[in-house]
Amino acid sequence: MFFLSDDTIHNIVYHTDKWCIKNLGYKKGLVIEITKQKFWTKPCFGGYDEINRHLYVYTNRCDNIGELIKTVLHEYTHHLQDLRNYDKLLKKYGYDNHPHELEANEVAFTHYKSVWKEIKNRI
């Protein structure tokens, strides 16, 4: 677990979101909620609720700045995706081989260093 102030965490998430809008595209209606994961049935770093267009970042799951940034990148990618067939694909491929998850992971790992390089002096 890393120890950053709430202000610093919010600042990192804010600037990562702005990077995503500039570099990945914009889709209206996204709300980002920085919170703690309350249900431990499947621990995860974040989540995306496509119905309410909420992106969740779970600060009690992200152990470092990299995980924080990658979580925003991953979940932001879900916000941009067409998720209508998500459940059907989940049954077919499972979570680890799900095309939407693979794409979101690729975006997170591909762009993390670029995001950090751009935002680190603003934190």
Backbone as numpy.savetxt, mean C-alpha at the origin, in Angstrom:
# Nx Ny Nz CAx CAy CAz Cx Cy Cz
9.97 -3.94 15.14 9.12 -2.76 15.14 10.01 -1.52 15.14
9.67 -0.58 14.32 10.45 0.64 14.29 9.70 1.73 15.04
10.41 2.74 15.46 9.80 3.77 16.27 9.93 5.12 15.58
8.85 5.50 14.93 8.75 6.81 14.30 7.55 7.52 14.91
7.63 8.80 14.96 6.49 9.55 15.47 5.32 9.40 14.49
4.14 9.62 15.01 2.95 9.58 14.15 3.07 10.60 13.03
3.63 11.77 13.33 3.80 12.80 12.30 4.72 12.33 11.19
5.81 11.65 11.54 6.75 11.15 10.53 6.10 10.08 9.68
5.36 9.17 10.31 4.66 8.13 9.56 3.67 8.77 8.59
2.89 9.72 9.07 1.92 10.40 8.20 2.63 11.12 7.05
3.76 11.70 7.34 4.53 12.42 6.32 5.04 11.45 5.24
5.55 10.31 5.65 6.03 9.30 4.70 4.87 8.82 3.83
3.74 8.51 4.45 2.58 8.04 3.70 2.08 9.12 2.75
2.01 10.36 3.23 1.56 11.49 2.41 2.43 11.65 1.16
3.73 11.68 1.36 4.64 11.89 0.22 4.67 10.67 -0.72
4.51 9.49 -0.17 4.43 8.30 -1.03 3.17 8.35 -1.87
2.06 8.75 -1.28 0.81 8.91 -2.03 0.98 9.93 -3.15
1.61 11.04 -2.87 1.83 12.07 -3.90 2.72 11.52 -5.01
3.74 10.72 -4.66 4.59 10.09 -5.66 3.75 9.16 -6.54
2.87 8.40 -5.92 2.01 7.47 -6.67 1.12 8.22 -7.66
0.51 9.30 -7.21 -0.36 10.08 -8.09 0.43 10.58 -9.29
1.62 11.09 -9.04 2.46 11.66 -10.09 3.00 10.59 -11.04
3.35 9.42 -10.53 4.06 8.43 -11.33 3.24 7.20 -11.74
2.18 6.90 -11.00 1.38 5.72 -11.32 0.02 6.07 -11.91
-0.43 7.28 -11.62 -1.73 7.70 -12.12 -2.66 8.07 -11.00
-3.74 8.70 -11.36 -4.70 9.20 -10.38 -6.07 8.60 -10.65
-6.73 8.17 -9.60 -8.10 7.69 -9.67 -8.83 8.30 -8.48
-9.90 8.98 -8.75 -10.64 9.75 -7.77 -11.15 8.90 -6.60
-11.18 9.50 -5.44 -11.89 8.95 -4.31 -11.10 8.20 -3.27
-9.80 8.12 -3.38 -9.01 7.34 -2.43 -8.91 8.04 -1.08
-9.13 7.27 -0.03 -8.94 7.72 1.34 -7.88 6.81 1.96
-6.86 7.41 2.55 -5.82 6.63 3.19 -6.01 6.70 4.70
-6.04 5.54 5.31 -6.21 5.46 6.76 -4.99 4.78 7.37
-4.33 5.48 8.26 -3.17 4.95 8.97 -3.68 4.49 10.33
-3.57 3.20 10.57 -4.19 2.61 11.75 -3.39 1.39 12.20
-3.93 0.66 13.12 -3.33 -0.61 13.55 -4.25 -1.74 13.11
-3.66 -2.86 12.74 -4.48 -4.01 12.38 -5.06 -4.61 13.64
-6.37 -4.71 13.69 -7.05 -5.18 14.89 -7.36 -6.66 14.84
-7.50 -7.21 13.66 -7.85 -8.61 13.51 -6.63 -9.37 13.02
-6.25 -10.41 13.71 -5.00 -11.10 13.44 -5.20 -12.44 12.73
-6.35 -12.65 12.11 -6.55 -13.91 11.42 -5.53 -14.08 10.30
-5.20 -13.02 9.62 -4.18 -13.04 8.58 -3.39 -11.73 8.68
-2.31 -11.73 9.42 -1.54 -10.49 9.56 -1.06 -9.97 8.21
-1.20 -8.67 8.02 -0.74 -8.06 6.77 -0.32 -6.62 7.04
0.41 -6.06 6.11 0.94 -4.70 6.26 -0.11 -3.63 5.98
-1.07 -3.96 5.15 -2.10 -3.00 4.78 -3.23 -3.70 4.05
-4.14 -2.90 3.54 -5.25 -3.46 2.81 -5.91 -2.40 1.96
-6.75 -2.86 1.06 -7.51 -1.94 0.23 -8.95 -2.41 0.18
-9.87 -1.53 0.50 -11.30 -1.79 0.44 -11.83 -1.11 -0.81
-12.11 -1.91 -1.85 -12.50 -1.32 -3.13 -13.89 -0.68 -3.09
-14.75 -1.15 -2.22 -16.11 -0.58 -2.15 -16.06 0.84 -1.59
-15.32 1.03 -0.51 -15.21 2.35 0.13 -14.00 3.15 -0.35
-13.17 2.54 -1.18 -11.93 3.16 -1.68 -11.04 3.65 -0.55
-10.86 2.78 0.44 -9.97 3.06 1.57 -8.72 2.22 1.44
-7.59 2.88 1.56 -6.30 2.21 1.62 -5.87 2.25 3.08
-5.58 1.09 3.64 -5.18 0.99 5.04 -3.69 0.68 5.14
-3.02 1.39 6.03 -1.63 1.12 6.37 -1.62 0.76 7.86
-1.16 -0.47 8.16 -1.16 -0.95 9.54 0.22 -0.73 10.15
0.32 0.27 10.99 1.62 0.63 11.56 2.13 -0.40 12.55
1.27 -1.23 13.10 1.75 -2.27 14.02 2.25 -3.50 13.26
2.19 -3.49 11.95 2.68 -4.59 11.13 3.91 -4.19 10.32
4.03 -2.93 9.96 5.17 -2.46 9.18 6.35 -2.27 10.13
7.43 -3.02 9.90 8.57 -3.00 10.81 9.65 -1.98 10.44
9.53 -1.37 9.29 10.54 -0.39 8.88 9.97 0.54 7.83
10.72 1.56 7.49 10.27 2.56 6.52 10.02 1.91 5.16
10.85 0.96 4.79 10.67 0.27 3.51 9.32 -0.42 3.43
8.93 -1.11 4.49 7.63 -1.78 4.49 6.49 -0.78 4.44
6.67 0.34 5.08 5.66 1.40 5.05 5.46 1.91 3.62
6.54 2.23 2.94 6.46 2.73 1.57 5.93 1.65 0.63
6.44 0.43 0.75 6.00 -0.67 -0.12 4.52 -0.97 0.08
4.04 -0.83 1.31 2.62 -1.05 1.57 1.76 -0.04 0.83
2.15 1.23 0.89 1.38 2.25 0.17 1.43 1.96 -1.33
2.60 1.65 -1.86 2.72 1.34 -3.29 1.85 0.14 -3.67
1.90 -0.91 -2.88 1.13 -2.13 -3.15 -0.38 -1.85 -3.14
-0.85 -1.23 -2.08 -2.28 -0.99 -1.95 -2.77 0.07 -2.92
-1.93 1.04 -3.24 -2.29 2.05 -4.24 -2.48 1.39 -5.60
-1.65 0.41 -5.90 -1.80 -0.33 -7.15 -3.17 -1.00 -7.20
-3.61 -1.57 -6.08 -4.95 -2.17 -6.05 -6.02 -1.12 -6.33
-5.82 0.09 -5.82 -6.77 1.17 -6.07 -6.90 1.46 -7.57
-5.83 1.30 -8.30 -5.85 1.57 -9.74 -6.35 0.39 -10.57
-6.33 -0.80 -9.99 -6.71 -2.01 -10.72 -8.23 -2.15 -10.83
-8.64 -2.90 -11.85 -10.04 -3.32 -11.98 -10.16 -4.61 -11.17
-10.80 -4.53 -10.03 -10.85 -5.66 -9.09 -12.16 -6.46 -9.17
-12.94 -6.24 -10.21 -14.23 -6.94 -10.30 -14.09 -8.45 -10.28
-13.03 -9.00 -10.85 -12.84 -10.45 -10.90 -11.86 -10.95 -9.84
-11.58 -10.13 -8.84 -10.58 -10.50 -7.85 -10.90 -11.84 -7.18
-12.12 -12.00 -6.69 -12.47 -13.23 -5.97 -12.43 -14.45 -6.87
-12.87 -14.30 -8.09 -12.83 -15.41 -9.06 -11.38 -15.84 -9.32
-10.50 -14.86 -9.50 -9.09 -15.14 -9.72 -8.43 -15.72 -8.47
-8.89 -15.28 -7.30 -8.36 -15.81 -6.04 -8.64 -17.31 -5.92
-9.83 -17.72 -6.29 -10.18 -19.15 -6.26 -9.33 -19.94 -7.25
-9.06 -19.34 -8.38 -8.29 -20.03 -9.43 -6.80 -20.11 -9.10
-6.21 -19.00 -8.65 -4.76 -18.92 -8.49 -4.27 -18.95 -7.04
-5.15 -18.67 -6.08 -4.71 -18.49 -4.71 -4.12 -17.10 -4.54
-3.80 -16.74 -3.32 -3.29 -15.39 -3.04 -1.90 -15.17 -3.62
-0.99 -16.10 -3.39 0.40 -15.90 -3.78 0.62 -15.83 -5.29
-0.25 -16.41 -6.07 -0.12 -16.39 -7.54 -1.21 -15.56 -8.21
-1.94 -14.82 -7.42 -3.03 -13.99 -7.93 -2.44 -12.88 -8.81
-2.94 -12.71 -10.04 -2.38 -11.68 -10.94 -2.39 -10.27 -10.36
-3.43 -9.89 -9.64 -3.47 -8.55 -9.04 -2.41 -8.40 -7.95
-2.22 -9.44 -7.17 -1.21 -9.40 -6.11 0.20 -9.39 -6.69
0.41 -10.18 -7.72 1.73 -10.19 -8.37 2.07 -8.81 -8.93
1.10 -8.18 -9.57 1.33 -6.83 -10.11 1.61 -5.83 -8.99
0.83 -5.88 -7.93 1.02 -4.95 -6.82 2.38 -5.15 -6.14
2.79 -6.41 -6.00 4.11 -6.69 -5.44 5.21 -6.17 -6.35
5.05 -6.36 -7.64 6.05 -5.88 -8.60 6.19 -4.36 -8.53
5.07 -3.65 -8.48 5.11 -2.20 -8.38 5.82 -1.77 -7.09
5.48 -2.42 -5.99 6.08 -2.06 -4.69 7.59 -2.25 -4.69
8.03 -3.40 -5.18 9.47 -3.69 -5.14 10.25 -2.94 -6.21
9.62 -2.67 -7.34 10.29 -1.95 -8.42 10.49 -0.48 -8.09
9.52 0.13 -7.42 9.54 1.58 -7.24 9.96 2.06 -5.86
10.12 1.13 -4.92 10.45 1.54 -3.56 11.66 2.48 -3.49
12.76 2.09 -4.12 13.98 2.90 -4.03 13.80 4.27 -4.65
13.06 4.35 -5.75 12.81 5.65 -6.39 11.98 6.55 -5.48
10.98 5.97 -4.84 10.15 6.75 -3.92 11.01 7.27 -2.77
11.76 6.37 -2.13 12.56 6.78 -0.98 13.57 7.86 -1.37
14.20 7.69 -2.52 15.17 8.69 -2.98 14.51 10.07 -3.13
13.29 10.08 -3.65 12.60 11.35 -3.88 12.04 11.98 -2.61
11.58 11.17 -1.66 10.88 11.75 -0.52 11.73 11.88 0.74
12.87 11.21 0.83 13.60 11.16 2.09 14.02 12.53 2.62
14.26 13.47 1.75 14.66 14.81 2.20 13.45 15.68 2.63
12.25 15.16 2.41 11.03 15.88 2.81 10.47 15.37 4.14
11.09 14.34 4.67 10.59 13.71 5.89 11.18 14.40 7.10
